[in-house]
Amino acid sequence: MTTNDSVPVLTIDGPSGSGKGTIARAVADRLDWHMLDSGAIYRAVGYAAGLKDLDLSDAEAVARCAAETRIEFRAPGDGGETRVIIDGQDATDAIRTETAGAAASAIAALPPVRKALMDKQLAFRQPPGLVADGRDMGTVIFPDAPFKVFLTASATERAERRYKQLKAKGLAVTLTSLLHEIELRDARDASRTVAPLRPAVDAVVIDTTGQPIPAVVAEVLAVVRKA
Ligand code: DC
């Protein structure tokens, strides 16, 4: 238990490309709550471990790297994309590549790494509230959260969303390879023994396939406002 456990938390979990990031950001802005992008933390550690040439299957070495790496989120004043600073360097774009995503997924399967990142995530629980985006926010990190949502979407639609996002950033990708990557990553995230991707028993499951963003935002806000 943290000292901030009276601060309300809305957990938004789901597979990659389910719209979590966009929805979580929009809902946090509407509620004026803090935001935790836990995927960015795993990406940052995967990236930092890569820079240090660590063997990504060496759980203890990567866990040490997770504990030592300074990860900061800086919101630019103009409402633009939150910058992710790793040990003082801006790595916002570097952690968004598919290679960084695959490294994140690999190190996220290591129990000592997940343990090393627990306190960093709990520290985001600050007044007036927190929207926590990830895979295990409602099941492991904030099991006592009063509001829990699990977003899903078909794998094809998730690959298409990712494709548009990465293309917009000027990254070279193909839809077929993205779909393949997403299916592989889903399988790994769902089958790992520690904190596998699954909805919390008390989460509201929302299928976002074919749904416009504002409709999903409204549905998620309704979960908080209904209380
Ligand atoms: O949400 P994302 O695609 O940025 O996450 C990158 C990887 O990090 C994803 O493959 C799974 C892992 N992850 C996790 O295991 N637990 C979280 N709470 C968030 C992300």
py3Dmol code that shows the C-alpha trace and the ligand (Angstrom):
import py3Dmol

protein = """\
ATOM      1  CA  MET A   1       0.000   0.000   0.000  1.00  0.00           C
ATOM      2  CA  THR A   2       1.233   3.484  -0.773  1.00  0.00           C
ATOM      3  CA  THR A   3       0.608   6.579   1.305  1.00  0.00           C
ATOM      4  CA  ASN A   4      -1.430   7.925  -1.586  1.00  0.00           C
ATOM      5  CA  ASP A   5      -3.913   5.100  -1.743  1.00  0.00           C
ATOM      6  CA  SER A   6      -6.872   7.421  -1.218  1.00  0.00           C
ATOM      7  CA  VAL A   7      -6.076   9.138  -4.551  1.00  0.00           C
ATOM      8  CA  PRO A   8      -8.485   7.842  -7.226  1.00  0.00           C
ATOM      9  CA  VAL A   9      -7.005   5.838 -10.105  1.00  0.00           C
ATOM     10  CA  LEU A  10      -8.536   4.921 -13.430  1.00  0.00           C
ATOM     11  CA  THR A  11      -6.674   1.978 -14.963  1.00  0.00           C
ATOM     12  CA  ILE A  12      -6.785   1.510 -18.728  1.00  0.00           C
ATOM     13  CA  ASP A  13      -5.294  -1.804 -19.821  1.00  0.00           C
ATOM     14  CA  GLY A  14      -5.321  -3.569 -23.154  1.00  0.00           C
ATOM     15  CA  PRO A  15      -3.184  -4.864 -26.020  1.00  0.00           C
ATOM     16  CA  SER A  16      -1.015  -2.643 -28.180  1.00  0.00           C
ATOM     17  CA  GLY A  17      -2.969  -0.567 -30.684  1.00  0.00           C
ATOM     18  CA  SER A  18      -6.234  -0.858 -28.732  1.00  0.00           C
ATOM     19  CA  GLY A  19      -6.264   2.938 -28.475  1.00  0.00           C
ATOM     20  CA  LYS A  20      -5.176   3.018 -24.824  1.00  0.00           C
ATOM     21  CA  GLY A  21      -2.619   5.782 -25.203  1.00  0.00           C
ATOM     22  CA  THR A  22      -4.895   8.170 -27.072  1.00  0.00           C
ATOM     23  CA  ILE A  23      -7.892   7.433 -24.881  1.00  0.00           C
ATOM     24  CA  ALA A  24      -5.904   7.634 -21.626  1.00  0.00           C
ATOM     25  CA  ARG A  25      -4.418  11.006 -22.609  1.00  0.00           C
ATOM     26  CA  ALA A  26      -7.831  12.421 -23.598  1.00  0.00           C
ATOM     27  CA  VAL A  27      -9.504  11.153 -20.421  1.00  0.00           C
ATOM     28  CA  ALA A  28      -6.658  12.456 -18.202  1.00  0.00           C
ATOM     29  CA  ASP A  29      -6.989  15.885 -19.855  1.00  0.00           C
ATOM     30  CA  ARG A  30     -10.757  15.906 -19.351  1.00  0.00           C
ATOM     31  CA  LEU A  31     -10.484  14.923 -15.686  1.00  0.00           C
ATOM     32  CA  ASP A  32      -7.349  17.031 -15.147  1.00  0.00           C
ATOM     33  CA  TRP A  33      -5.652  13.993 -13.622  1.00  0.00           C
ATOM     34  CA  HIS A  34      -2.044  12.823 -13.906  1.00  0.00           C
ATOM     35  CA  MET A  35      -1.142  10.237 -16.475  1.00  0.00           C
ATOM     36  CA  LEU A  36       1.107   7.170 -16.301  1.00  0.00           C
ATOM     37  CA  ASP A  37       2.213   5.670 -19.624  1.00  0.00           C
ATOM     38  CA  SER A  38       3.687   2.466 -18.199  1.00  0.00           C
ATOM     39  CA  GLY A  39       4.487   1.116 -21.678  1.00  0.00           C
ATOM     40  CA  ALA A  40       6.876   4.042 -22.140  1.00  0.00           C
ATOM     41  CA  ILE A  41       8.665   2.947 -18.948  1.00  0.00           C
ATOM     42  CA  TYR A  42       9.156  -0.600 -20.285  1.00  0.00           C
ATOM     43  CA  ARG A  43      10.211   0.832 -23.656  1.00  0.00           C
ATOM     44  CA  ALA A  44      12.690   3.158 -21.931  1.00  0.00           C
ATOM     45  CA  VAL A  45      14.254   0.267 -20.020  1.00  0.00           C
ATOM     46  CA  GLY A  46      14.464  -1.890 -23.168  1.00  0.00           C
ATOM     47  CA  TYR A  47      16.102   1.009 -24.956  1.00  0.00           C
ATOM     48  CA  ALA A  48      18.528   1.785 -22.110  1.00  0.00           C
ATOM     49  CA  ALA A  49      19.466  -1.911 -21.852  1.00  0.00           C
ATOM     50  CA  GLY A  50      20.137  -1.937 -25.607  1.00  0.00           C
ATOM     51  CA  LEU A  51      22.388   1.125 -25.335  1.00  0.00           C
ATOM     52  CA  LYS A  52      24.361  -0.666 -22.641  1.00  0.00           C
ATOM     53  CA  ASP A  53      24.591  -3.759 -24.860  1.00  0.00           C
ATOM     54  CA  LEU A  54      22.960  -5.913 -22.196  1.00  0.00           C
ATOM     55  CA  ASP A  55      21.685  -9.391 -22.971  1.00  0.00           C
ATOM     56  CA  LEU A  56      17.904  -8.779 -22.888  1.00  0.00           C
ATOM     57  CA  SER A  57      17.312 -12.206 -21.355  1.00  0.00           C
ATOM     58  CA  ASP A  58      19.663 -11.517 -18.424  1.00  0.00           C
ATOM     59  CA  ALA A  59      16.971 -10.733 -15.841  1.00  0.00           C
ATOM     60  CA  GLU A  60      19.278  -9.494 -13.088  1.00  0.00           C
ATOM     61  CA  ALA A  61      21.331  -7.213 -15.349  1.00  0.00           C
ATOM     62  CA  VAL A  62      18.216  -5.710 -16.951  1.00  0.00           C
ATOM     63  CA  ALA A  63      16.565  -5.295 -13.527  1.00  0.00           C
ATOM     64  CA  ARG A  64      19.643  -3.372 -12.335  1.00  0.00           C
ATOM     65  CA  CYS A  65      19.409  -1.236 -15.441  1.00  0.00           C
ATOM     66  CA  ALA A  66      15.679  -0.657 -14.707  1.00  0.00           C
ATOM     67  CA  ALA A  67      16.469   0.466 -11.167  1.00  0.00           C
ATOM     68  CA  GLU A  68      19.330   2.747 -12.223  1.00  0.00           C
ATOM     69  CA  THR A  69      17.875   4.378 -15.344  1.00  0.00           C
ATOM     70  CA  ARG A  70      16.383   7.825 -14.788  1.00  0.00           C
ATOM     71  CA  ILE A  71      13.138   8.120 -16.722  1.00  0.00           C
ATOM     72  CA  GLU A  72      11.384  11.473 -16.807  1.00  0.00           C
ATOM     73  CA  PHE A  73       8.220  12.584 -18.559  1.00  0.00           C
ATOM     74  CA  ARG A  74       8.085  16.227 -19.596  1.00  0.00           C
ATOM     75  CA  ALA A  75       4.857  17.731 -20.863  1.00  0.00           C
ATOM     76  CA  PRO A  76       5.619  20.563 -23.289  1.00  0.00           C
ATOM     77  CA  GLY A  77       3.674  23.706 -22.416  1.00  0.00           C
ATOM     78  CA  ASP A  78       2.008  23.787 -25.844  1.00  0.00           C
ATOM     79  CA  GLY A  79      -0.052  20.628 -25.276  1.00  0.00           C
ATOM     80  CA  GLY A  80       2.171  18.637 -27.682  1.00  0.00           C
ATOM     81  CA  GLU A  81       3.489  15.101 -27.197  1.00  0.00           C
ATOM     82  CA  THR A  82       4.938  14.350 -23.751  1.00  0.00           C
ATOM     83  CA  ARG A  83       8.708  13.976 -24.057  1.00  0.00           C
ATOM     84  CA  VAL A  84      10.399  10.927 -22.558  1.00  0.00           C
ATOM     85  CA  ILE A  85      13.838  11.722 -21.163  1.00  0.00           C
ATOM     86  CA  ILE A  86      16.160   8.812 -20.421  1.00  0.00           C
ATOM     87  CA  ASP A  87      19.213   9.645 -18.311  1.00  0.00           C
ATOM     88  CA  GLY A  88      18.957  13.250 -19.471  1.00  0.00           C
ATOM     89  CA  GLN A  89      18.559  12.480 -23.203  1.00  0.00           C
ATOM     90  CA  ASP A  90      15.326  12.966 -25.152  1.00  0.00           C
ATOM     91  CA  ALA A  91      14.417   9.466 -26.406  1.00  0.00           C
ATOM     92  CA  THR A  92      10.748  10.127 -27.283  1.00  0.00           C
ATOM     93  CA  ASP A  93      11.029   8.989 -30.901  1.00  0.00           C
ATOM     94  CA  ALA A  94      13.658   6.305 -30.290  1.00  0.00           C
ATOM     95  CA  ILE A  95      11.412   4.349 -27.895  1.00  0.00           C
ATOM     96  CA  ARG A  96       8.471   4.340 -30.336  1.00  0.00           C
ATOM     97  CA  THR A  97      10.068   2.157 -33.012  1.00  0.00           C
ATOM     98  CA  GLU A  98       8.905  -1.435 -33.449  1.00  0.00           C
ATOM     99  CA  THR A  99      12.402  -2.607 -32.430  1.00  0.00           C
ATOM    100  CA  ALA A 100      12.053  -0.732 -29.135  1.00  0.00           C
ATOM    101  CA  GLY A 101       8.556  -2.229 -28.718  1.00  0.00           C
ATOM    102  CA  ALA A 102       9.923  -5.743 -29.195  1.00  0.00           C
ATOM    103  CA  ALA A 103      12.739  -5.072 -26.687  1.00  0.00           C
ATOM    104  CA  ALA A 104      10.160  -3.721 -24.218  1.00  0.00           C
ATOM    105  CA  SER A 105       8.012  -6.806 -24.608  1.00  0.00           C
ATOM    106  CA  ALA A 106      11.041  -9.080 -24.055  1.00  0.00           C
ATOM    107  CA  ILE A 107      12.268  -7.378 -20.879  1.00  0.00           C
ATOM    108  CA  ALA A 108       8.681  -6.975 -19.599  1.00  0.00           C
ATOM    109  CA  ALA A 109       8.484 -10.763 -19.327  1.00  0.00           C
ATOM    110  CA  LEU A 110      11.256 -10.802 -16.682  1.00  0.00           C
ATOM    111  CA  PRO A 111       9.857 -10.827 -13.106  1.00  0.00           C
ATOM    112  CA  PRO A 112      12.834  -8.958 -11.500  1.00  0.00           C
ATOM    113  CA  VAL A 113      12.406  -6.160 -14.053  1.00  0.00           C
ATOM    114  CA  ARG A 114       8.691  -5.810 -13.293  1.00  0.00           C
ATOM    115  CA  LYS A 115       9.499  -5.751  -9.585  1.00  0.00           C
ATOM    116  CA  ALA A 116      12.203  -3.084 -10.056  1.00  0.00           C
ATOM    117  CA  LEU A 117       9.680  -0.862 -11.865  1.00  0.00           C
ATOM    118  CA  MET A 118       6.864  -1.188  -9.361  1.00  0.00           C
ATOM    119  CA  ASP A 119       7.741   1.780  -7.110  1.00  0.00           C
ATOM    120  CA  LYS A 120       8.436   4.054 -10.072  1.00  0.00           C
ATOM    121  CA  GLN A 121       4.857   3.394 -11.233  1.00  0.00           C
ATOM    122  CA  LEU A 122       3.215   3.715  -7.800  1.00  0.00           C
ATOM    123  CA  ALA A 123       4.857   7.147  -7.407  1.00  0.00           C
ATOM    124  CA  PHE A 124       2.578   8.497 -10.142  1.00  0.00           C
ATOM    125  CA  ARG A 125      -0.423   8.188  -7.817  1.00  0.00           C
ATOM    126  CA  GLN A 126      -0.729  11.859  -6.909  1.00  0.00           C
ATOM    127  CA  PRO A 127      -3.736  14.107  -6.215  1.00  0.00           C
ATOM    128  CA  PRO A 128      -6.177  14.860  -7.694  1.00  0.00           C
ATOM    129  CA  GLY A 129      -6.107  11.513  -9.552  1.00  0.00           C
ATOM    130  CA  LEU A 130      -4.266   9.242 -11.972  1.00  0.00           C
ATOM    131  CA  VAL A 131      -5.071   7.652 -15.307  1.00  0.00           C
ATOM    132  CA  ALA A 132      -2.752   4.638 -15.617  1.00  0.00           C
ATOM    133  CA  ASP A 133      -2.254   3.096 -19.056  1.00  0.00           C
ATOM    134  CA  GLY A 134      -0.697  -0.345 -19.487  1.00  0.00           C
ATOM    135  CA  ARG A 135      -1.169  -4.091 -19.363  1.00  0.00           C
ATOM    136  CA  ASP A 136      -1.323  -4.822 -15.636  1.00  0.00           C
ATOM    137  CA  MET A 137      -2.459  -1.517 -14.151  1.00  0.00           C
ATOM    138  CA  GLY A 138      -5.759  -2.938 -12.871  1.00  0.00           C
ATOM    139  CA  THR A 139      -4.475  -6.413 -12.024  1.00  0.00           C
ATOM    140  CA  VAL A 140      -1.068  -5.851 -10.386  1.00  0.00           C
ATOM    141  CA  ILE A 141       0.032  -2.235  -9.936  1.00  0.00           C
ATOM    142  CA  PHE A 142      -3.227  -0.613  -8.787  1.00  0.00           C
ATOM    143  CA  PRO A 143      -5.472  -3.571  -7.872  1.00  0.00           C
ATOM    144  CA  ASP A 144      -7.417  -1.289  -5.493  1.00  0.00           C
ATOM    145  CA  ALA A 145      -8.200   1.277  -8.230  1.00  0.00           C
ATOM    146  CA  PRO A 146     -11.852   2.294  -8.047  1.00  0.00           C
ATOM    147  CA  PHE A 147     -12.165   2.563 -11.850  1.00  0.00           C
ATOM    148  CA  LYS A 148     -10.909  -0.057 -14.303  1.00  0.00           C
ATOM    149  CA  VAL A 149     -11.290  -0.328 -18.035  1.00  0.00           C
ATOM    150  CA  PHE A 150      -9.916  -2.906 -20.501  1.00  0.00           C
ATOM    151  CA  LEU A 151      -9.821  -1.812 -24.141  1.00  0.00           C
ATOM    152  CA  THR A 152      -9.733  -4.290 -27.008  1.00  0.00           C
ATOM    153  CA  ALA A 153      -9.898  -4.089 -30.812  1.00  0.00           C
ATOM    154  CA  SER A 154      -9.402  -6.605 -33.606  1.00  0.00           C
ATOM    155  CA  ALA A 155      -5.737  -7.332 -34.460  1.00  0.00           C
ATOM    156  CA  THR A 156      -6.270  -6.042 -38.013  1.00  0.00           C
ATOM    157  CA  GLU A 157      -7.644  -2.730 -36.826  1.00  0.00           C
ATOM    158  CA  ARG A 158      -4.858  -2.371 -34.272  1.00  0.00           C
ATOM    159  CA  ALA A 159      -2.237  -2.992 -36.969  1.00  0.00           C
ATOM    160  CA  GLU A 160      -3.903  -0.377 -39.186  1.00  0.00           C
ATOM    161  CA  ARG A 161      -3.884   2.194 -36.377  1.00  0.00           C
ATOM    162  CA  ARG A 162      -0.233   1.523 -35.635  1.00  0.00           C
ATOM    163  CA  TYR A 163       0.575   1.740 -39.340  1.00  0.00           C
ATOM    164  CA  LYS A 164      -0.978   5.214 -39.586  1.00  0.00           C
ATOM    165  CA  GLN A 165       0.790   6.411 -36.428  1.00  0.00           C
ATOM    166  CA  LEU A 166       4.219   5.209 -37.564  1.00  0.00           C
ATOM    167  CA  LYS A 167       3.737   6.454 -41.140  1.00  0.00           C
ATOM    168  CA  ALA A 168       2.784   9.876 -39.783  1.00  0.00           C
ATOM    169  CA  LYS A 169       6.130   9.883 -37.979  1.00  0.00           C
ATOM    170  CA  GLY A 170       7.875   9.092 -41.265  1.00  0.00           C
ATOM    171  CA  LEU A 171       8.933   5.582 -40.191  1.00  0.00           C
ATOM    172  CA  ALA A 172       9.226   2.871 -42.856  1.00  0.00           C
ATOM    173  CA  VAL A 173       6.830   0.006 -42.032  1.00  0.00           C
ATOM    174  CA  THR A 174       4.498  -2.403 -43.813  1.00  0.00           C
ATOM    175  CA  LEU A 175       1.020  -3.360 -42.674  1.00  0.00           C
ATOM    176  CA  THR A 176       1.743  -7.094 -42.992  1.00  0.00           C
ATOM    177  CA  SER A 177       4.853  -6.929 -40.833  1.00  0.00           C
ATOM    178  CA  LEU A 178       3.022  -4.812 -38.243  1.00  0.00           C
ATOM    179  CA  LEU A 179       0.153  -7.293 -38.035  1.00  0.00           C
ATOM    180  CA  HIS A 180       2.662 -10.100 -37.581  1.00  0.00           C
ATOM    181  CA  GLU A 181       4.550  -8.118 -34.884  1.00  0.00           C
ATOM    182  CA  ILE A 182       1.307  -7.293 -33.051  1.00  0.00           C
ATOM    183  CA  GLU A 183       0.152 -10.914 -33.032  1.00  0.00           C
ATOM    184  CA  LEU A 184       3.542 -12.087 -31.761  1.00  0.00           C
ATOM    185  CA  ARG A 185       3.659  -9.404 -29.064  1.00  0.00           C
ATOM    186  CA  ASP A 186       0.064 -10.119 -27.958  1.00  0.00           C
ATOM    187  CA  ALA A 187       0.848 -13.806 -27.630  1.00  0.00           C
ATOM    188  CA  ARG A 188       3.987 -13.098 -25.592  1.00  0.00           C
ATOM    189  CA  ASP A 189       2.307 -10.493 -23.366  1.00  0.00           C
ATOM    190  CA  ALA A 190      -0.698 -12.761 -22.732  1.00  0.00           C
ATOM    191  CA  SER A 191       1.230 -15.973 -22.106  1.00  0.00           C
ATOM    192  CA  ARG A 192       3.998 -14.767 -19.794  1.00  0.00           C
ATOM    193  CA  THR A 193       3.769 -16.139 -16.288  1.00  0.00           C
ATOM    194  CA  VAL A 194       4.176 -12.776 -14.561  1.00  0.00           C
ATOM    195  CA  ALA A 195       1.443 -10.145 -14.945  1.00  0.00           C
ATOM    196  CA  PRO A 196      -0.001 -11.558 -18.183  1.00  0.00           C
ATOM    197  CA  LEU A 197      -2.241  -9.332 -20.273  1.00  0.00           C
ATOM    198  CA  ARG A 198      -5.802  -9.964 -19.123  1.00  0.00           C
ATOM    199  CA  PRO A 199      -8.701  -7.836 -17.874  1.00  0.00           C
ATOM    200  CA  ALA A 200      -9.053  -7.418 -14.106  1.00  0.00           C
ATOM    201  CA  VAL A 201     -12.163  -9.230 -12.895  1.00  0.00           C
ATOM    202  CA  ASP A 202     -13.706  -5.873 -11.993  1.00  0.00           C
ATOM    203  CA  ALA A 203     -12.770  -4.094 -15.272  1.00  0.00           C
ATOM    204  CA  VAL A 204     -15.311  -2.787 -17.770  1.00  0.00           C
ATOM    205  CA  VAL A 205     -14.316  -4.302 -21.157  1.00  0.00           C
ATOM    206  CA  ILE A 206     -14.789  -1.973 -24.136  1.00  0.00           C
ATOM    207  CA  ASP A 207     -14.309  -3.169 -27.738  1.00  0.00           C
ATOM    208  CA  THR A 208     -13.106  -0.140 -29.716  1.00  0.00           C
ATOM    209  CA  THR A 209     -13.193  -1.801 -33.169  1.00  0.00           C
ATOM    210  CA  GLY A 210     -14.845   0.651 -35.567  1.00  0.00           C
ATOM    211  CA  GLN A 211     -15.546   3.149 -32.764  1.00  0.00           C
ATOM    212  CA  PRO A 212     -14.493   6.791 -33.143  1.00  0.00           C
ATOM    213  CA  ILE A 213     -12.172   8.098 -30.400  1.00  0.00           C
ATOM    214  CA  PRO A 214     -14.703  10.562 -28.868  1.00  0.00           C
ATOM    215  CA  ALA A 215     -17.228   7.729 -28.395  1.00  0.00           C
ATOM    216  CA  VAL A 216     -14.682   5.620 -26.504  1.00  0.00           C
ATOM    217  CA  VAL A 217     -13.574   8.622 -24.420  1.00  0.00           C
ATOM    218  CA  ALA A 218     -17.224   9.218 -23.457  1.00  0.00           C
ATOM    219  CA  GLU A 219     -17.666   5.554 -22.515  1.00  0.00           C
ATOM    220  CA  VAL A 220     -14.555   5.596 -20.321  1.00  0.00           C
ATOM    221  CA  LEU A 221     -15.526   8.898 -18.670  1.00  0.00           C
ATOM    222  CA  ALA A 222     -18.922   7.376 -17.908  1.00  0.00           C
ATOM    223  CA  VAL A 223     -17.192   4.642 -15.903  1.00  0.00           C
ATOM    224  CA  VAL A 224     -15.636   7.312 -13.658  1.00  0.00           C
ATOM    225  CA  ARG A 225     -18.694   9.533 -13.450  1.00  0.00           C
ATOM    226  CA  LYS A 226     -21.089   6.704 -12.694  1.00  0.00           C
ATOM    227  CA  ALA A 227     -19.379   6.215  -9.329  1.00  0.00           C
TER     228      ALA A 227
END
"""
ligand_1 = """\
20
DC
O 1.924 -0.085 -24.544
P 3.247 -0.235 -25.271
O 3.120 -0.835 -26.642
O 4.041 1.035 -25.285
O 4.090 -1.291 -24.385
C 5.340 -1.779 -24.795
C 5.578 -3.167 -24.185
O 5.732 -3.058 -22.767
C 4.465 -4.188 -24.421
O 4.824 -5.166 -25.354
C 4.250 -4.866 -23.115
C 5.040 -4.115 -22.106
N 4.213 -3.555 -21.037
C 3.979 -4.367 -19.950
O 4.397 -5.510 -19.923
N 3.290 -3.872 -18.889
C 2.802 -2.625 -18.911
N 2.128 -2.187 -17.860
C 2.998 -1.811 -20.048
C 3.711 -2.307 -21.106
"""
view = py3Dmol.view(width=600, height=400)
view.addModel(protein, "pdb")
view.setStyle({"model": 0}, {"cartoon": {"style": "trace"}})
view.addModel(ligand_1, "xyz")
view.setStyle({"model": 1}, {"stick": {}})
view.zoomTo()
view.show()
